[in-house]
Amino acid sequence: MEFRKFRRKQVAELRAIEDYEIKMFKIDGKLKPHLDVEVSISQEDLKNGSPRLGDMVARNPKNHLDQWLVAEQYFNDNFEEY
């Protein structure tokens, strides 16, 4: 499979991981900021210690239930506040 480079066309919506979310993740293994939302976390991010403070949660602006973790280093390398 060949990967190609793409540039994003729109503004991303992200928020910081909160301490209580990490505590709840350690209890039940899920990152659920609300009853109807579960944040997806890649296996690589889990292996690298996420979720942790400094990580961010991104969401699909057209479907707020679609959320995923963005590791701190990736966020710092690729995003700046709009």
C-alpha positions as CSV (number, residue, x, y, z in Angstrom):
1,M,0.0,0.0,0.0
2,E,1.3,3.5,-0.9
3,F,0.8,6.4,1.5
4,R,0.5,9.9,0.0
5,K,0.7,13.2,1.7
6,F,-2.4,15.4,2.2
7,R,-2.9,18.7,3.8
8,R,-6.0,19.4,6.0
9,K,-8.6,21.8,4.6
10,Q,-10.4,22.8,7.8
11,V,-9.9,23.7,11.4
12,A,-9.8,20.8,13.8
13,E,-11.7,20.6,17.1
14,L,-9.6,19.3,20.0
15,R,-9.6,19.5,23.8
16,A,-7.2,18.5,26.5
17,I,-7.5,15.2,28.4
18,E,-8.7,15.7,31.9
19,D,-7.3,14.0,35.0
20,Y,-10.6,12.4,36.0
21,E,-10.8,10.7,32.5
22,I,-7.4,9.1,33.1
23,K,-8.5,7.9,36.5
24,M,-11.7,6.4,35.0
25,F,-9.7,4.8,32.2
26,K,-7.5,3.0,34.8
27,I,-10.6,1.6,36.4
28,D,-12.6,0.4,33.4
29,G,-10.2,0.6,30.4
30,K,-12.4,3.0,28.5
31,L,-12.1,6.7,27.9
32,K,-15.7,7.8,28.2
33,P,-16.1,11.6,28.9
34,H,-19.9,11.2,28.6
35,L,-22.3,8.3,28.7
36,D,-22.9,8.4,24.9
37,V,-19.3,9.0,23.9
38,E,-16.3,6.7,23.9
39,V,-12.9,8.1,22.7
40,S,-11.0,5.8,20.3
41,I,-7.4,5.1,21.3
42,S,-5.0,3.4,18.9
43,Q,-3.0,0.3,20.1
44,E,0.2,2.2,19.5
45,D,-0.9,5.1,21.7
46,L,-2.0,2.6,24.4
47,K,1.5,0.9,24.2
48,N,3.1,4.3,24.6
49,G,1.2,5.1,27.8
50,S,-1.8,7.1,26.6
51,P,-4.1,8.4,27.8
52,R,-2.1,10.8,29.9
53,L,-2.1,14.5,30.7
54,G,-0.9,16.4,27.6
55,D,-2.8,14.2,25.2
56,M,-5.8,15.7,23.4
57,V,-9.2,14.5,22.2
58,A,-10.2,15.4,18.7
59,R,-13.8,15.2,17.4
60,N,-15.5,15.1,14.0
61,P,-17.1,18.5,13.7
62,K,-20.0,16.9,11.8
63,N,-20.5,14.1,14.3
64,H,-19.6,15.0,17.9
65,L,-19.9,11.4,19.0
66,D,-16.9,10.5,16.8
67,Q,-13.9,11.2,19.0
68,W,-10.3,9.9,19.1
69,L,-7.2,10.5,21.1
70,V,-4.3,12.5,19.8
71,A,-1.0,11.9,21.5
72,E,0.8,14.9,23.0
73,Q,3.8,14.8,20.8
74,Y,1.8,14.4,17.6
75,F,-0.4,17.3,18.7
76,N,2.6,19.5,19.5
77,D,4.2,18.7,16.1
78,N,1.1,19.2,14.0
79,F,-1.3,21.7,15.6
80,E,-1.4,25.3,16.7
81,E,-4.3,27.2,18.2
82,Y,-6.5,28.9,15.6
